[in-house]
Amino acid sequence: MSKRGVPTRNRRVLISGASIAGPALAFWLDRYGFDVTVVERAATIRTGGYPIDVRGTAIDVVERMGLLPQIRAAHVNTQLMTFVDGDGREIGSVPVYDAVGSDERDVELPRGTLATLLYDASRQGNVRYRFNDSIDTLHDDGAGVDIRFTSGIREHYDIVVGADGLHSRTRRLVFGAEDLFRHDLGFDFALFSLQNDQGLSHGGIFHAEPGRVAGLFAVQGSQRMFGFLTFMTDQGAPRAVREQLDLIQTTYAGIRWEVPRLLKEMAVADDLYFDSVSQIRMPHWSKGSVVLLGDTAFAPSFRSGQGTSLALVGAYVLAGELAAHEKTSAGLEAYERTLRPFVEANQALATDGRGAFFLPRTQADIDMRDRMLAEIARNSTGAFFDNRRPAAHSAINLPDYQME
């Protein structure tokens, strides 16, 4: 592990986005003496939400933040994925962590819980949050970035960080249209919550037709559960809510099991999230004094299971490299040089060949999955899955950015 002396700096930094990457970066930059503001268009930190995973090297990052005990205490311990036919008859089950590859250090917790922990940790320092606001325009003059917020306020910052998600406005303003960098993986998905009236606990139930999957899953024994619909498409997700609903209703028409109920619940859900299964792939993550982080720069898609972990590791590396270099440009170059191999290894997990088991495209894929489930019932999960954590999860040696 490399050792680096980190000089204290009070460069002004604006971070756009207060989900996972933004507060994590704010925490580290504040420790290194930067003057940090986080702008977020929502009214507050978003709580609740579906489960996410912290794995591999990201565990080391949260441990260095002093948050590992709290994060481990929030572990939801999902257990079984159960697959059923159109009449609800069980085809077979598989332990989640065996199927996706994991080890005993990895943690699964609600997204909102992690976001709140990161926010609270960053607020223990001097980080400022500006809610109900966002970047309207920005101009990099070579010596920093002039920002006009939607509120009308104008400020100048030495560095601006876009951490505002897959559909980032910051990226669009500086690097160009999203279509230049978004690579769709051939699926759209809808996620929403509904009443858990089936006693579902610590796991999920899934039904598949060729190119279409429907599921229900519950976090521990919560009174609410999540509905999940994902399906093949050759176009990006529509933006208008009415178009989204119409597309899903048409795609899932005539499918049995709980699908009719899911369609009704989706239509009235107040937390419907609909998007394409996509990655962001960029030749460079910075331009001038603007740099991108997390899903904004390198979204790996939920099929990789590594979006949160990449955000946490990326925040640690970006902050450390900015602090370790006198020139911002040198710090940004080192950030990309250090992190890019790790990012690319984890993005590759989204297309590593396991997708046909979880998101079957054809009837042949479904038949193969059912044969595997039958063999798993007779033998063991390990006969079909390498249940060790993928090497990509830890494919980086964290530098030790030491304070002077």
Long-range contacts (C-beta under 8 A, 24 or more apart in sequence): 1-397, 1-398, 1-399, 1-400, 2-397, 2-399, 2-400, 3-400, 3-402, 4-320, 4-324, 4-399, 4-400, 4-401, 4-402, 5-324, 5-402, 5-404, 6-32, 6-320, 6-323, 6-324, 6-401, 6-402, 6-403, 6-404, 7-323, 7-324, 7-326, 7-404, 8-32, 8-33, 8-403, 8-404, 9-33, 9-34, 9-322, 9-323, 10-34, 10-35, 11-35, 11-158, 11-159, 11-322, 11-328, 12-37, 12-144, 12-156, 12-157, 12-158, 12-159, 13-37, 13-157, 13-158, 13-159, 13-160, 13-161, 14-38, 14-39, 14-135, 14-145, 14-147, 14-155, 14-157, 14-159, 14-160, 14-161, 15-39, 15-160, 15-161, 15-163, 16-134, 16-135, 16-160, 16-161, 16-162, 16-163, 16-164, 16-168, 16-169, 16-170, 17-162, 17-163, 17-164, 17-165, 17-168, 17-170, 17-294, 17-296, 18-42, 18-45, 18-115, 18-119, 18-129, 18-131, 19-46, 19-115, 19-163, 19-165, 19-294, 20-52, 20-111, 20-114, 20-115, 20-118, 20-294, 20-308, 20-311, 20-312, 21-163, 21-293, 21-294, 21-295, 21-296, 21-311, 21-312, 21-314, 21-315, 22-161, 22-163, 22-164, 22-293, 22-294, 23-115, 23-118, 23-119, 23-121, 23-122, 24-61, 24-65, 24-118, 24-122, 24-311, 24-312, 24-315, 24-316, 25-161, 25-163, 25-293, 25-315, 25-318, 25-319, 26-122, 26-127, 27-65, 27-118, 27-121, 27-122, 27-125, 27-127, 27-315, 28-315, 28-316, 28-319, 28-320, 29-319, 29-322, 29-323, 30-122, 30-125, 30-126, 30-127, 31-125, 31-319, 31-403, 32-319, 32-320, 32-322, 32-323, 32-401, 32-403, 33-323, 34-319, 34-322, 34-323, 35-126, 36-122, 36-126, 36-127, 36-128, 37-127, 37-128, 37-129, 37-130, 37-155, 37-157, 38-122, 38-127, 38-128, 38-129, 38-130, 39-129, 39-130, 39-133, 39-134, 39-135, 39-149, 40-129, 40-130, 40-131, 40-133, 40-134, 41-132, 41-133, 41-134, 41-150, 42-131, 42-132, 43-131, 43-132, 44-131, 45-112, 45-115, 45-116, 45-119, 46-111, 46-112, 46-115, 47-112, 47-113, 47-115, 47-116, 48-110, 48-111, 48-112, 48-271, 49-110, 49-111, 49-112, 49-115, 50-110, 50-111, 50-191, 50-219, 50-226, 51-76, 51-78, 51-108, 51-109, 51-110, 51-111, 51-219, 52-108, 52-109, 52-110, 52-111, 52-114, 52-307, 52-308, 53-106, 53-107, 53-108, 53-305, 53-306, 53-308, 53-309, 54-106, 54-107, 54-108, 54-109, 54-114, 54-308, 54-309, 54-312, 55-102, 55-106, 55-107, 55-305, 55-306, 55-309, 55-389, 55-393, 56-106, 56-309, 56-389, 56-392, 56-393, 56-394, 56-395, 57-309, 57-313, 57-342, 57-393, 57-394, 57-395, 57-396, 57-398, 58-308, 58-309, 58-310, 58-312, 58-313, 59-105, 59-106, 59-107, 60-398, 61-312, 61-313, 61-315, 61-316, 61-398, 62-312, 64-316, 64-398, 65-121, 66-121, 67-117, 67-118, 67-121, 70-117, 71-107, 71-109, 71-114, 71-117, 72-107, 74-107, 74-109, 74-110, 74-113, 74-114, 74-117, 75-107, 75-108, 75-109, 76-108, 76-109, 76-110, 76-202, 76-219, 76-220, 77-108, 77-202, 77-220, 78-108, 78-202, 78-203, 78-204, 78-217, 78-219, 79-202, 79-203, 80-202, 80-203, 80-204, 81-203, 81-204, 81-206, 82-203, 82-204, 82-205, 82-206, 83-205, 83-206, 83-207, 83-208, 83-369, 83-370, 83-373, 84-205, 84-206, 84-207, 84-257, 85-207, 85-257, 86-207, 86-209, 86-255, 86-256, 86-257, 87-256, 87-257, 88-257, 88-258, 91-370, 91-373, 92-370, 92-373, 92-374, 92-376, 92-377, 93-373, 93-376, 93-377, 94-373, 94-376, 94-381, 94-385, 95-381, 96-203, 97-387, 98-381, 98-382, 98-385, 98-387, 99-354, 99-357, 99-358, 99-381, 99-385, 99-387, 100-305, 101-385, 101-386, 101-387, 101-388, 101-389, 101-390, 101-393, 102-387, 102-389, 103-388, 103-389, 106-389, 106-393, 110-219, 111-308, 114-308, 134-164, 134-169, 135-160, 135-169, 135-170, 135-173, 137-173, 138-170, 138-173, 138-174, 138-290, 140-174, 140-287, 140-288, 140-289, 140-290, 142-288, 144-289, 145-288, 145-289, 145-290, 157-289, 158-289, 158-328, 159-289, 159-290, 159-291, 159-322, 159-328, 160-289, 160-290, 160-291, 161-290, 161-291, 161-292, 161-293, 161-318, 162-290, 162-291, 162-292, 162-293, 162-296, 162-297, 163-292, 163-293, 163-294, 163-296, 163-311, 164-296, 165-294, 165-295, 165-296, 166-275, 166-278, 166-280, 166-295, 166-296, 166-299, 168-292, 168-295, 168-296, 170-290, 170-292, 170-296, 171-292, 171-296, 171-297, 174-287, 174-288, 174-290, 175-282, 175-287, 175-292, 181-280, 181-281, 181-282, 182-236, 182-276, 182-278, 182-279, 182-280, 183-278, 183-279, 183-280, 183-281, 184-236, 184-276, 184-277, 184-278, 185-276, 185-277, 185-278, 185-279, 185-301, 185-303, 185-350, 185-351, 186-232, 186-233, 186-234, 186-277, 187-230, 187-231, 187-232, 187-233, 187-276, 187-277, 187-359, 188-230, 188-231, 188-233, 188-237, 188-247, 188-274, 188-275, 188-276, 188-277, 189-228, 189-229, 189-230, 189-231, 189-274, 189-275, 189-276, 189-277, 189-302, 190-227, 190-228, 190-229, 190-230, 190-244, 190-248, 190-266, 190-272, 190-273, 190-274, 191-226, 191-227, 191-228, 191-272, 191-273, 191-274, 192-226, 192-227, 192-265, 192-266, 192-269, 192-271, 192-272, 192-273, 193-224, 193-225, 193-226, 193-227, 193-269, 193-271, 194-224, 194-225, 194-226, 194-227, 194-262, 194-265, 194-269, 195-223, 195-224, 195-225, 196-222, 196-223, 196-224, 196-225, 198-225, 200-225, 204-228, 207-255, 207-256, 207-257, 207-258, 207-259, 208-359, 208-360, 208-366, 208-369, 209-255, 209-366, 210-360, 210-361, 210-362, 210-363, 210-365, 210-366, 211-360, 211-361, 211-362, 212-251, 212-252, 212-255, 213-358, 213-359, 213-360, 214-252, 214-255, 214-257, 214-258, 214-259, 214-262, 216-258, 216-262, 227-262, 227-265, 227-266, 227-269, 229-262, 229-266, 230-277, 230-359, 232-361, 233-276, 236-276, 236-278, 237-274, 237-275, 237-276, 241-272, 241-274, 244-272, 244-274, 248-274, 277-301, 277-302, 277-303, 279-347, 279-350, 281-347, 284-336, 285-332, 285-335, 285-336, 286-332, 286-335, 286-336, 289-328, 291-318, 291-332, 291-335, 293-318, 298-343, 298-347, 300-343, 300-346, 300-347, 300-349, 300-350, 301-347, 301-350, 303-349, 303-350, 303-351, 303-355, 303-359, 304-346, 304-347, 304-349, 304-350, 305-349, 306-346, 306-349, 306-392, 306-393, 309-346, 309-393, 310-342, 310-343, 310-346, 313-339, 313-342, 313-396, 313-398, 314-339, 314-343, 316-398, 317-398, 317-399, 319-401, 320-399, 320-401, 321-401, 323-401, 324-401, 338-396, 338-399, 339-396, 341-395, 341-396, 342-392, 342-395, 342-396, 345-391, 345-392, 345-395, 346-392, 346-393, 346-395, 348-392, 349-390, 349-392, 352-390, 354-385
